[in-house]
Amino acid sequence: MIPIRDSIPGERLPLTTISLILVNIGVFIIELLAGPRVEELITTFGVVPLRIVTEWQNPQVLMTLFTGMYLHAGWAHLIGNLIYLGVFGNNVEDRMGHGRFFIFYTLSGMVAWAAEIVAVPQSSIPGIGASGAIAGVLGAYLLLFPRARVEVLVPLPLIFTTFALPATLVLGGWFLIQFFNGLMTLNVVTQTGGVAWWAHIGGFVAGMLLSLLFRQKRPAYTSPYDI
């Protein structure tokens, strides 16, 4: 299922969400222009759990917890992440404000990487992608707008169809998929790359908790979907 829109009209231009989308696209273009040096770029600025564990006192190594959020492994990786950010980010930004939302997004992403490091501390494979931070946005959305509905695109053989589903079902189901896949990776001794399930789990939980701190006490507008 691919989310394409939600039932909550935005009240303010989501400047931070738009900026994050543009920055992620811009960085990916830089990756494409890097050509054969892209692997060096990813190794330098991606999150390598073993390097974080052994060199945590090095500020440049710790900075990868931030820079790793803006690198992507391909067009599908980038577009998939940005679809979720575009659908759910604007309303969360509405409830937090532009600057607070950026801080929230960044902290969610860093906590997400921390969760992945705890899960696979010996991995020497660079972790990249905005999905941990975006998982935080999903967690916040679920907590802030539990009565919202999300229209999803379901690709079936030869046709595409859409359904409007409760946000609790779409996002709760998404989290359960991440959680069960994460559990299955705990017994894997050798890390071979792939989806950073524990970054998704950690980001989602962090987003729910951080939303309690970052949401505005008195929202700028009243929505029937607010808690």
N, C-alpha and C positions, 0 to 999 in steps of 0.2 A: 504494500500500500504506500502510495506517495501522497503526502498532504499537499493540497494546492491552495486552500484558503480556510479561514476560520470565520465564525459567526460574529466576531466582535469588530465593529468599525473603529479604526484608529482615530484618536482625537487630535494628535499632534504629528507633525512630520517626523518620522523616526530617523533623525540625523545620524545617530550613532550606529544604528543597524545598517543604514545605507553605507556609511563610511567603512564599517567592518567588511561589508560585502565587496566594496571597491578595493580596499587594501588587500584582501585575500586574492582577488583577481589580479591585481597589480603584481603581487609577489609571485603568483604562479606564472605570469608572463616572464618575470625575471628568471624563474626556473627554466622555462623553455629556451630563453635566450642563452642560458648558461651552457646548453649543449652537453658535451661529455663531462663537463665539470659539475654537473648537477649533483652527482653522488657525493662529491667533496662538500658541496653546499649543504646537503642534507645531513651528512655526518657531522659537520661543524655546528649547525644551528638546530638540528633535531635533538630530541630528548633520548639520550642513551642511559638506561637505568644503571648499568654497571659504572659508568663514568660519574653519574650523580652520587652514587653510594661511596665511591672511592675518592672523589675529588670535590666533595660538597663544600669545602672551604674556598674553592675557586669561584669568584664572582662570575667569570665568563661562562663557567659550566652551569651555574645556577640560572644564568640568564636564558639558557635554552628552554627552561620551563615556560618562558614567554615566547621566544622566537619560534619554538616548535609548533605553536598554535597557528602560525601563518603559512606553513609549508604544506603542500599536498602532493600525493603520489600520482595524480593523473586527473584528467578532465572529469571522469565519473566521480572520483573522490571529492573533488572541489564542488561540482554542481550539486551532488547529493547533500553535502553539508550546507551549502548556501540556500537550498530550497527550504530546509528546516529553519535556518536562521531567518529567512525572509518571512515565512508564515507565522512563526511564533515570537520572533524578536521584537516586533513593533509594539505589541500589546504589553509585553514585560517592560519595555522601555517607557511606555506611557505611564506605567505605575511607579517607575523609579526615577524618571528624569534622565536626561542625556548623560551627564557626567557620572552619576551614580550607577547607571546601567553599564557603562564601560568598565568601571572598577569591579562591579559584580561579575561581568563576563570574564575579566582577566583572572580574578580570584578563583572562579569556578574552574577555569582551564588549568590553573596551576595546581589546584587540589586534585583535579582529575589525573594529571600526570603523576602526582605524588601517590595516588592510589595504584596506578600502574607500576610504579617503581616498587612499592611494597609487595605487589603480587609477583613481579618477575625481577627481583633485584640483580640477578646475575646475567640478564639479557644485555647483549652488546649490539642489538639492532636498534637503529635510530627510530624513535616514535615521532610521527608528524601528523598534523591535521588539526582542524578546529573542532572536531566532534566532541571532545571533552568539555570545552567551553560551551558549545551549543547544547550538550546534554544538560548543563546547568540551567540554560534558558528553558529547556523542556521541563525540568523539575520545578522551576519557579512558576512556569505557566500552569502546570497541573495544580499547584497549590493556590495560585492567585485567581484562576478562572476555572474552577472545577465544573461549572455548569455550561461551559462553552461547548460548541459543536464544531467539528472539523470535517471539511469535505475532502475526501481522499480519492485518488485515482487508482483504480484496480485494473491492471493490464490482464485481460483474458485472451485466450486464443482468438486471433483475428479481430477482436474488438477491445475498446477501452470503455470502462464504465465508471461512474462516480457514485459515492455514497456519503451521506452526512452522518457522522458517528459522534458519540460523546467524546469529549477530550479525555475523560478518564479512561475510556476504553482504548483510544489510540495511543496515548502516552503511557498508560499503565501497562498495556500490552508490549509496547516498545521496551520499557524497562525490564519486564520479565524475560524477554528474549535476551537482553544483554546479560542479565543476572545468571540465567541458566547456562548460557554459553561461557560466561566467565568461570562458573563452577567447573565446567568440563576442562578448562585450561589449567586448573590448579595442579593436576597430576601430570602435566606435560613437563618433562625434564628439560628437553631441548627446545629453545624458542626459535621458530623459523619465520617469524614475521606474521603479518596479517592484521586482523582487527584488534585494536586495543580495548578489549571488552571491559577491563577493570577501570580504564580511564572513563569510559561511558558511565559505568556504575558510580564511580566516585564523583564525577561531575554532576550527575543527576541528583544524588543525595546532597551534595554541597549546594546546588542551586536551590533546592527546597529550603535548606536551613538558612542560607544567606538571604533568601528573599524576605524572610521575616525581619532581617536587619535593614535591607536596602529599600523595601517598598516605602512609598510615601505614607506618612501617618494619615494625611487627609488628601486623597487623590484629587487631581486637577479636574476630574469629571466623575460623574456617577454612571456606573454601568450595571445593568441587571445581572451581569455575569460575575461581578466582583464578589469576593467572600466578605 
